[in-house]
Amino acid sequence: MANRGDNSISVLSINGTDVKIIDTVPMGDVVSHVIFTPDGKRALATKFPGHKVSILDVDGEKVTYNKLDLPTGLWPYNVAVTPDGGIALTADNGNSGSSDGNIDTVSVVDLKAAPPRVIDRVVVGDGPEGLAISPNGNLAVAAILRGSNANKKAFFYNKTGSISVLKIDGKTVTKTQDILVGGLPEAAAFTPDGKYLLVGNYLDSDFSILKVDGSRIADTGKRFKVPGHPASARMGPK
């Protein structure tokens, strides 16, 4: 669990419904997101103002930060790992949680290299924040703020945000599509079967429903409302 105010990560043990904090790992900087690799042997944490992603070692209930920090693009907000554990992606927001009219990137981390390293940056748009990888690992999406949270008089203001679709082929990641969604899209999650993508539009208080067909994604034009503003989303296997 990322503790922004404490510059640390809390380690929790889970035993059925019993959840408790068993350790706190100092990170020396604000951490915005932390995620395990599929094999459970590592965790990755984005250092938002430090413009880095940190690699932590996991051995049972022991989590160790050995000061392995990799340089990402500016202001990495979220991090995701492919199901095979081969690569990780970071959404490099570019302007500390907002748009600024300039393009930004998704960084590609080779987790199989020794040591792991950043091997590419993919240009995606202005203000990537939400990030998700499909269950079979062939696609990723970055939710692009695209000026939708800017002052309406700003030169880069847009009423809607978008998603950038990224095709994953081994360690090669390429942008293939840009699809308009709602205002200030922050949340993104694939359904467990990989057939649909849900994008949470914060300003509109709804989710866009998109259909996945192979390596292509299309907006169905359908949305469903939620009681509040969807800032993040996760979906379990069932």
SVG drawing of the C-alpha trace seen along z (x, -y; Angstrom):
<svg xmlns="http://www.w3.org/2000/svg" viewBox="-26 -32 48 49">
<polyline fill="none" stroke="black" stroke-width="0.4" points="0.0,0.0 1.4,-3.4 1.5,-6.0 2.0,-9.4 2.1,-11.5 4.7,-9.2 6.9,-8.5 6.6,-4.8 5.0,-1.5 2.9,0.5 3.2,4.3 0.0,6.1 -0.5,9.8 -3.8,11.3 -5.2,14.4 -8.8,14.9 -10.6,11.8 -7.8,11.0 -5.7,8.1 -3.0,6.4 0.1,4.2 3.2,6.2 5.9,3.8 6.5,0.3 9.2,-0.3 10.7,-3.8 11.0,-4.9 12.5,-8.4 10.0,-10.0 6.3,-10.2 5.0,-6.9 1.8,-7.1 1.3,-3.4 2.7,0.0 2.1,3.4 3.4,7.0 4.9,8.9 2.9,12.0 5.4,14.4 5.2,12.4 9.0,12.1 9.1,8.4 7.1,5.2 7.3,2.0 6.6,-1.5 6.3,-4.7 8.0,-7.7 5.7,-10.4 7.8,-13.6 11.1,-11.7 10.4,-10.6 11.4,-7.1 10.0,-3.6 11.6,-1.5 12.1,2.2 11.5,4.0 12.4,7.6 9.8,9.8 10.7,13.0 7.6,14.4 6.4,11.6 9.6,9.7 9.8,6.7 13.1,5.1 13.9,1.8 17.5,2.1 17.6,-1.4 17.1,-0.2 15.4,-3.2 14.9,-3.4 14.3,-6.7 10.9,-7.1 9.3,-10.0 8.1,-13.0 5.7,-12.3 5.0,-8.6 1.6,-8.0 0.6,-4.4 2.5,-1.2 1.3,2.1 3.0,5.4 2.2,7.9 0.7,11.2 4.0,13.0 6.0,10.6 8.2,9.7 7.7,5.9 6.2,3.2 4.7,-0.1 4.5,-3.4 2.0,-6.3 4.3,-9.4 1.8,-12.1 4.1,-15.0 2.6,-17.7 2.0,-16.5 -1.6,-15.3 -2.8,-17.7 -2.5,-18.4 -0.3,-21.2 -0.7,-21.0 2.5,-19.0 2.9,-15.3 3.8,-12.7 4.9,-9.1 4.5,-5.6 7.9,-4.1 8.7,-0.4 10.6,1.5 12.4,4.8 11.9,6.9 13.8,9.9 17.0,7.9 19.6,8.2 19.2,5.7 15.8,4.5 16.0,1.3 13.9,-1.1 14.2,-0.2 11.7,-2.5 9.3,-5.4 6.1,-5.5 4.5,-8.9 0.8,-8.7 -0.6,-12.2 -1.1,-15.0 -1.5,-13.7 -1.6,-9.9 -2.9,-8.8 -5.0,-5.6 -3.2,-2.5 -4.3,1.1 -3.0,4.2 -5.3,6.8 -5.5,10.2 -3.7,11.9 -1.0,9.2 -1.3,8.2 -2.8,4.7 -2.5,1.9 -4.3,-1.4 -3.3,-4.7 -6.1,-7.1 -5.2,-10.6 -6.5,-13.7 -6.1,-15.7 -6.8,-19.1 -10.2,-18.0 -9.4,-19.2 -7.9,-22.5 -9.4,-26.0 -11.8,-26.3 -9.7,-29.3 -6.5,-27.3 -5.2,-26.7 -5.1,-22.9 -8.5,-22.5 -10.7,-19.7 -14.1,-18.7 -13.2,-15.1 -10.3,-12.9 -9.1,-9.9 -7.4,-6.5 -4.2,-5.6 -4.2,-1.9 -0.8,-0.2 0.0,3.0 2.4,5.3 4.6,7.7 7.2,9.2 9.2,6.2 8.0,4.0 5.2,1.5 3.6,-0.7 0.6,-3.0 -2.1,-2.0 -5.2,-4.0 -6.5,-7.1 -10.2,-6.9 -12.2,-9.7 -14.0,-9.0 -15.5,-11.3 -14.2,-14.2 -11.1,-13.6 -10.7,-9.8 -8.7,-8.4 -9.8,-4.8 -9.3,-1.9 -9.9,1.8 -10.3,4.8 -12.9,7.4 -11.4,10.7 -12.2,12.3 -10.5,9.4 -13.5,8.7 -14.3,5.3 -12.6,2.2 -14.2,-0.1 -13.0,-3.7 -14.0,-5.8 -14.8,-9.4 -14.3,-11.4 -16.1,-14.6 -19.0,-12.8 -19.4,-10.3 -19.7,-7.4 -17.9,-4.6 -17.4,-4.3 -17.9,-0.7 -15.4,0.3 -15.3,3.6 -12.0,5.4 -11.6,7.3 -8.2,8.9 -5.7,6.0 -8.4,3.3 -10.7,1.5 -13.9,-0.3 -16.2,-2.5 -19.7,-0.9 -21.2,-4.3 -22.7,-2.9 -22.0,-4.2 -23.2,-3.5 -23.5,-6.0 -21.9,-5.7 -22.8,-7.5 -19.5,-9.5 -16.4,-10.4 -14.5,-7.3 -10.8,-8.1 -9.6,-4.5 -10.9,-1.0 -9.7,2.6 -11.5,5.8 -11.1,9.2 -11.0,12.5 -14.7,13.2"/>
</svg>
